[in-house]
Structure formats: structure tokens, C-alpha cells
């Protein structure tokens, strides 16, 4: 409310009642509209576009959206829109402490395809964002967490006659840690397939293999010849000839094992057999049992022996492959050593996974010897897939004979795909199992839930304590404030206030204010307001004693009836902005000779005395009736200020020989004595309330527990998500690696 003053006395009603209120055509100026927020600093009434006050108002601390300012009749207003305004003096522009924005980051993956006709680029873009909170006071920025995005899987285009270095590029989860990447894909021209002429009477000379395995020729025609076979790898075998009277000499093996020819006809001769592996070479001239296979080669076993406790080892020269998929990582090859007592002891197990992920790929093995143990179990002697310099015995029932050359199934593969797979596999091993991580996450979740429950309990306990303390303080404070009203009523003329209300009910312009008057009067006459009133009356008496225009005035005393009267006058003036009660009060309660009113002043004497005295001293034009009333020839005053609404009323009278009239010191002493019994409990309750508010130790401890539990949970959850992501990457990388294999097929 803007500051306003109004004075009146019974000797100059017409003059002072209208002074300063002259109607004039409205003068309006408007500023450009700008939407922002303001806080109401005191009770703010709504005005029309012509500056007319309405009954609508906003309480202190209300937050409003305004659309610029407008000047009406020389006064400045905030525009609320739709022709509604509040005075700028009733509100302050809100300071927006924090502002929010979003930061965006682009991360790209460039795929370069080096195709036969030239380079082609494919650019995949991923955008991630995070929030930014700016403290407009300190300019400090606080950043939120980055979001995530992804690069989608890219399938590499095929070019006829060429093979790409990789068939696809897997999808990738993009995080803020990831940098721009470049992936290169090259194309290699396909090789022309060689001719295959499986004619009989073939001749093989100077065959060299620098890989892992080399097998001799398997010739089905008679009179075939094989000379000078050399193997610098793991094993070498001579020819297997099905014709009778064939001869094989001079076979040598620099690898694991060497065997001479195995001839199925009788009277055959086997010479020059040597074995540098674990098995020994024997000469077998007894009839043999031949086991045919689907590939046309044969495997032979013999259990004849001159000793009951020994078994016979027969040289062999054929190839076998496993009965399980080479990619089945759950299958192992159990390898054995043949002991001197003709028993077998387990040497080691080689997981199939080691065979196709390592430098080997021996899913086809060369058999250099066979035997059958005392239990009738058939055995093969093969090169140890984990040790190129030794051989091992394996059970024959896990293998099938094949015509594929040993070692010829070594695959070709994309080296980058394999490197990616090994990288992700190693990372997965370092992270541990998903099950263990999920169990840990569940434990961390339970701990976090427990911490949150403990925090809720601590917060509830804290709020209950604060609420209970506040309720006690509010109750004590209300009793203390109400004591002021009770004090005045105990000192005023008996039934004076009740008679005032009864009289008002019979006056048309006053009757509408009777309902609800009690609460308003109690507010005006609260203990806090009365103590402020004492200060103002003493200030007024100081002005009266020192004023240079009006001297030798006595100090004003306090009239209890006038205190009630002034309260009613001030309450009604809030609505009428006029001396409505003074000019219409019932005669039986009329105790005032002059009256000052003020609105919007924390100290009404600033307007009543200081401002108007300056006009009076300068002999200027303007209202000075409040000043002259303050300096008037009066003995007692009823001066009230409602500090909430900043409405003031001062009513003056002369000595009327009433017990309700006392000095200001007597008034103050009696007031303090009356409210003392209420003040001490209020101060104690206030102290307890403030202590309850300050004691947040349990809540703070619970919050710290929540924070640490939340951090542990977030870390565990991040690990689970990372393991899931890495497992997916392992799966995708393995598939890409496996898809890149090229294994020669059986002929």
C-alpha cells in the first residue's frame, strides 16, 4: 500500500476530511511489456487501468508474473494482464538465482570403405546431452550426467569378386568418454581355384608343408610310388597303399611321429619305421583286422600279443576328425600316455576352444599308430594339439576317419575381428560374471532401500519434533499476543467494546463491519503491537516537547477507551480510506476529539509530523492537519499501529476525569506486568523450537548413509550394465570373428 495520510478534527471536518483528494483526468504512460516475476513485499491491492483500487489483493510474499510496468496518474504499476495492476511499491522484482540450459556433444564414427573403384565414406553421428545449472550470482556452473546414444550396426557392402576385410561393424553404445573413431575396411580380390585331377597312378614328389601338419598321399591305384616326402611341421606319414606287394622305404619325420606303410595284404613288408614321439614301433606279421570308413581309408587295430600283460601297437597312416563341432567349447580332448605296463594314464585335456582360438586349428589329425587295450577300447596315437614336439593317445570312439589332409582345415579369418573378440573377451573376464555382479547389485539395492527407510524415519522423527515444538511455540506466542487484548479490555470502561459493536450495528454505514471485528481488534491490540504503540507515543511526546512552532505542550497520556476506539477506526479505514468511524460512531462511545489515519507507514509519525512539519515551516501548500493534530491542545491519545497491515490510527481527547486515562509510563508498566506471565513460557517455547529446528544430526547422518549407499548402488548398477554391454560386444565380436572363418571343405 502506498503511504497515505488523513487527518480530521471536530472543528474542521469539511476542510481536513477532503484535503489533498482532488479529482483529475488520469494521466497514463506505458512501458514495453516484458514478462518476469515479482514478489509481493507487503499487502498489494489490485487496481484498474484508471488507477481505481479494487477489493482484490495479494498477501505478502506472493509470487506474481507481470508484463512490464505502466504509469497511471503519476504512479507506477506492474501490469498483471487483463487490465489489472499492482503498485510497484508493493512488490519487488524477483532475482532468479539459477538458470538452466542443455549442452550437446556430437561424436562420430567414420567408416572408410576402400573399394576397388575408390574410397567411400559412411559417417555415423551420435548426439549426447547433459543439463547445465548456472548460479547467476556466482556464475558457477553445475553439470548433470551425460546421456548415452549409439552407433548402429553397419553391414559392409559386398563387391563381386572381392572379399571385404570384415562383413559388418557392430553397434556401439556411445558415452561421453568415447572419442571420434575411424574404421577402415579393405577389399581383397578373390583367388582363382586350382584344378583337381584325381587320376590313378599319381606320383608325388618333394611335397613340403611348413604349417602344422602334412600327410602323404592316399592312392587307390596299384603300383603307385611315393618318394622323398618331407615334413617340417608336426607330423609326416608315408603312403597307405591297398595293392599287394607294394613297398615303401625311406619315410622320415622331423616332427612328432613317423610310421612306415601299413599294408593290409599278407606277406607285406614294413621297413624303416621310426617314431620320435611317445610310442614304440613294432613289426606285426600277424593277420590284421581292417575297419573300413566312409571316406575310403581304413584304421587297423590289433590285440595279439605273446604276453598276457602287454598290448600290441600297430603303425598307422590315416587321418581322422572329431565327432563334435570344432566350435563346441564345452568338449575337451582327453589325451593319454601309454605306460610301460600297457596301461594308459591321463596326460592333459585340451579344450576345443583352445583349438580354434589359438594358433592351431587341428580338427583333422594324423594317426601314426593304433592299438586296443586289454578292455577292448580302441586307441589312436595323434600329435598333441598343445605341444608340437610330442604325441598323445586318444580314444578312437571320439573320432571319424576322413580323407581331408591333416592341417588342411586351418581357417583364414579377419584378424581385426579376432582382435576385437579377444579384447572384449579379456574385458569380460576382468569384469567377472553377470550373476555375481547382479547379486552384488541386489545387495547394494537392499542396503540403499534400508538407508532410504532409515532416512525417512529420521526425517519423520525430525519433522514431528519440530512440529511439536512449533505447536508449543505457536500456542505460547498466541497466548502472549492475546494477553495484550485482554489487558486493554481489563483497563477500558466496562463493556465499552461491546457497547461500541452494539452501536455500530444500528448505524447503516458501520453495521457491515461488525462481523469479524473481534479478530481484527485482537490483531490491532496484540502485545507486540501495544509495545510498539508505547514507543510511538513516547516519540510523539518528544516531538511535542521540542517543537519550535508549538511550545509548552504537555506530554500526552494514554486513554484505554481511546485505544479501543482507534483500533475500530483503523480497521474500518482499511476498506474506506476515510474517517468513516470517526464521523459516524455511536454517541454513547464517542470519546475522540481529533483523529489521524495513515496507511503504508512503519512509523506513521514520519508522515504525520516530519513530512507535514516541513510544509508547515516553509509555509507551503499541502496538508498539515496531521501535524497540527499531533501538536494540538490535547491531554490523552489512543495511538495504534497494526504492524502487519501498516495501518495506523491516532485519536486525541482531553482530560475527562476517567480512570481509563493514565500516563504513558503507567501504561507501559501495567502492560509489562500483565503479559510477564505469558512472555516467559513463550521465550522457553521459542528456544525449544529453534533448538529442534537446528538439531538435524540424525537426519544428516541418515542422509550421509543414503548418499554412500546410493553411490555404491550406482557403481554396482553401472558394473552390471557394463558387463551386459561387454557380453553383448563379446557375442557380436565372436559372431563377426566366426563369420569371417573360411575353412576348406572335405573333398
Secondary structure by P-SEA (a helix, b strand, c coil): ccbbbbbbcccccccccccccccccbbbbbccccccccccccbbbbbccccccccccccccbbbbbcbbbbcccbbbbbccccbbbbcccccccccccccbbbbbbbbbbbbbbcccbbbbbbbbbbbbbbbbbcccccbbbbcbbbbbbbcbbbbbbbccccccccbbbbbbbcccccbbbbbbbbbbbbbbbbbbbccccccccccccccccccccccccccccccccccccccccccccccccccccccccccccccccccccccccccccccccbbbbbbccbbbbbbcccccbbbbbcccccccbbbbbbbbbbbbbccccccccbbbbbbbbccccbbbbcbbbbaaaaaaccccccbbbbcccccccccbbbbbbccccccccccccccccccccccccccccccccaaaaaaaaaaaaaaaaaccaaaaaaaaaaaaaaaaaaaaaaaaaaaaaaaaaaaaaaaaaaaaaaaaaaaaaaaaaccccaaaaaaaaaaaacccccccccaaaaaaaaaacaaaaaaaaaaaaaaaaaaacccccccccbbbbbaaaaaaaaaaaaaaaacccccccccccccccccccbbbbcccccccccccaaaaaaaaacccccaaaaaaaacccccccccccccccbbbbbbbccccccccccaaaaaaaaaaaaaaaaaaaaaaaaaaaaaaacaaaaaaaaaaaaaaaaaaaaaaaaaaaaaaaaaaaaaaaaaaaaabbbbccc
